[in-house]
Amino acid sequence: MDQVTGVREKPRQGWAGLWNISFGFFGIQIGFALQNANMSRVFQSLGASLDDLPALWIAAPLTGLLVQPIVGFLSDRTWLGRLGRRRPYFLAGAILAALSLFIMPLSEALLLAAVLLWVLDASLNISMEPFRAFVGDMLRKDQHTAGYAVQTAFIGAGAVVGSIFPWLLEQLGVSNDAAGSAIPDTVRWSFWFGGAALFLAVLWTVLTTREYAPDQLTAYGEEASPPGTDDTIRALASRTFGSSLAWAAVGAAVLAAVAALELEKEVYLLGALLVAYGALSALAIASARRGRGTNMLSSIVGDFAGMPTIMKRLALAQFFSWSALFIMWINTTPVVAQRFFASPDPASAGYQDAGNWVGVLFAVYNGVAAVAALTLLPLLAKRLGKVKTHAVGLLCGAAGFASFFLFRDPQQLLIAEVGIGIAWASILAMPYAILASSLPQRKLGIYMGLFNIFIVVPQLLVATVMGSITKAFFPDQPIYTMAFAAGTMVLAALATMRVREETEGGRAERL
């Protein structure tokens, strides 16, 4: 019982409870790590050029952009008895993702691999998005930071396993050759292992947890279901169509600029999405004016327009920080292969060695993140507050990316990964810990889904625009993408400095 409000509180979870709630993320992150560390390698092994990589990677952010708000909206409104509210999505996504991981290494055509990446990323997002809300559902507010720290530790641990597995298999004698444009056996067996691990880890969480029923959440002072019409829908109905027209006009300008400025064809997708959002927002406003506030489109657009101020400010920091991460995931393998192994040819043994070393590097930054989430970040947050801790973590990431220019020995890149790992831990834990206690429980799923838009939109921009920048200014020097990553991480730290954090006394703290 809360002594101030008199409202009964959720039971406090011990370490076993925290483990069970987030263990599924361990498997999900194995899948993400295999995707992030190996898909550029898979694409190039199947014949893709360096210039083709951003276009092929578009599937990942686009699926997240579409899937996460929808899954968040639906999971807020789902209750399937013993299976609960979030767990049906965990399980469905895990089954689809595991199947994709099993089929992916059998690809013999570049188009099939690209389609499977789309399916894989959509499936991972179906499982991942509800896990963010699940922590808020299951834990008291005073355990949110601990819950997201444990989740981040599992993310880091899963990513270590997924990233290092191809290298480990090579040490055990599995072939790492990519003769005849084939996917190496090390990658094949890693994907198959990852599919099994993902499914079993998510199944563990499904079987060892039981969600609070709607009447239980009401007893804890939390509304379990969103009302049909609320302030966000009324605010949407009062909006003019000017913003919708502005989005569509910007999109049309982007479409026109592709041909005029000879930009990469992937930028067409960016323009089309802007036009589509303008049209959909106009439809949502019209629907809200007619009093149809319960439909998905009006609810999502209304909640997006009515995000809390703290969420809007954190969203800008997310935008820049995830831009840097996506630049890293796309370009690290080509950068390491060319600059540190002098083997830019994907068919060469040196390139495959570089690919395995990138897996080790990714394992290191994820391992650092797992340790930092449980040790360094809580210590800094206690002394500096969560906002300042996040800014410090992002600056560590910027230093890590910048150090790629200082080193020539691939072993030295392990130092760079320490800074990137600290930033990764902060990105995965601090924004969610700041938000969790500020968002209404009845909309936790949709708000977490909308917040993740600011993860996938920058990835989409990188996938569409970065190819044009690379081709125009440094077509044969991918190392300069790391300068962009460092710069955008600094911008993320500066954006974080605008966030106001609610202190225990209820006052807003600004950096």
ABEGO torsion letter per residue (X at the ends): XBAAAGBBBBBBBBAAAAAAAAAAAAAAAAAAAAAAAAAAAAAAAAGBBAAAAAAAAAAAAAAAAAAAAAAAAAAAABBAEAAEAAAAAAAAAAAAAAAAAAAAAABABAAAAAAAAAAAAAAAAAAAAAAAAAAAAABBAAAAAAAAAAAAAAAAAAAAAAAAAAAAAAAAGBBABABGGBBBAAAAAAAAAAAAAAAAAAAAAAAABBBBBAAAAAAAGBBABBBABBAAAAAAAABBAAAAAAAAAAAAAAAAAAAAAGBBAAAAAAAAAAAAAAAAAAAAAAAAAAGBAABAAAAAAAAAAABBAAAAAAAAAAAAAAAAAAAAAAAAAAAAAAAAAGBABAABAAAAAAAAAAAAAAAAAAAAAAAAAAAAAAAAAAAAEAAAAAAAAAAAAAAAAAAAAABABAAAAAAAAAAAAAAAAAAAAAAAAAAAAABBAAAAAAAAAAAAAAAAAAAAAAAAAAAAAAAAABAABAAAAAAAAAAAAAAAAAAAAABBBBBAAGBBBBX
